[in-house]
Amino acid sequence: MPKYHLSVLFNHHLGKSFYSYLATLRIDYALSELAKNGYNFTVESFAYKCGFNSKTSFHKYFRAYTGLTPIAFINQKSNSK
């Protein structure tokens, strides 16, 4: 199946692009890792660990998903403990 057709099917059935869907899965993974292991690494290394190719991309999708930057999210979680 050509990539284009797969992309059209993905958009039609899920209402988002394949990359947006993949980014959502990666952010879910990031949130679960933060919950399990806390935060003890740079944002850039964490972005790569979660499958993003850049800190900028990670930051963009993280903020869109949570409403906070990664650091603000971590600080908020630390303050609520």
Helices and strands as residue ranges (DSSP letters): H 3-14, H 18-37, H 43-49, H 55-66, H 70-79
